[in-house]
């Protein structure tokens, strides 16, 4: 590929940065993978992720990376549009499950990604990219499928949020043919992604490798199952330890060998992607972005969740750190400080802005910031606040609420009783010490900022469930 010199005024002081013209992009999106499920984030955990760790050594690992929502569909919409979920109108997993017998009624939201939204795939396709989605879609069915949203090829992307046939063939997926008996879905998705990339080596490509794993049902990868069963016995791990979290129970130990084998399969297949890119020479022109759509599933009303999020509180479905902080690694040919760790708080929409910037395309209006200054020169982009809006009930025990982070301070508002919780994430990453009573001025300040953000995005709020 040819190279061009792109001058970014925001870091002109550091000089020019050579970036491949029309580089390839591979977004690897795991489903429900927690921040602590990756070994390089949480050393001493039960899971082993040598290939993901190696990817971090080649790129930049973000310690304060967030999903834009604690559940999947809204985050996926954010990655593809660069917009907050509230602005897109998708604030719950599709189709959601708002109960009618609770104190509040969650607001109605969309069951599909609107066709009027300019997606990352559509924008790159207009610039000559070949585009492919492999795996989970969960942003609408007929008329709103990947093929309607800019993807030339769709392998496995349907309206369902979990694999309809489970992780072993037959898959019962109308967008992906069954494989041989015993074929594991994560392996198959990787096969399809590799096949597409190898077949499009002469064109710039965008691959959205959206793994179904490690979403339920928890079905062990037989290739890795025996290893983790033996490791669990050798470590004498308890089957499960839990603590109460509101209406839910949070798992506090990583000890599920079946879940660990799914993480191992994910890691193995990321290694396959890296190997193929290296062996074909594509790695010199290809950016890999690895992340998750929300925090790990550690908290459920019924208990017995499959993973634990380390020092972080709660999990999927919650606006505590365990529900929204996710792994993020960006690796590519233009990175200045390989193997570095960034503390900058970043969020799903930033991926849209960053890839558009790397492609040299003028970005449409969006809510993300480009991370190219950080990737190319080490300069930290300006960021004031991050916000989350999850105005729905969730099977994890979460009740409707919103949150805002500014600097190290984080405020959570719970709408059932308008209760405010304030935490200092630098001193208290586990969000155990509520400072709201001791610092009412900060609560008021953050409440006002959150209120302005809610209004600016057109966020819908829950309403009182009046008795009939």
Protein Blocks (a to p, Z undefined) as FASTA:
>chain_A
ZZdddddfklmmnopadddehiaddddddehiafklpmklmghiabdcfklmmmmmmmcc
dfkbccfbfbfklmmmmmmnopafklnopabdcebjadfkbfbdcddddfbdcfkbccfk
lmmmmnopacddehjeklocehiafklnopabaghiafbfbdfkbjbdcekiakbccdde
hiafklmmmmmmmmmmmmmmmbccddddddfblcdcddddfklmmmmmmmmmmnopafbd
cddehjbccdfbdfbfklmmmmmmmmmmmmmmmmmmmmnommmmcccddddfbdcdfbcf
kgoifbdehjagciehiabfklmgccdddddfkbfbghiacfbdcdfklmmmmmmmmnop
acdddfbdcfklmmmnopacddfbdcdddfbccfkopacdddddehjbccdddfklopac
dddfklmmnopaccklmmmmlmmmmmmmmmmmmmmnopacddddddZZ
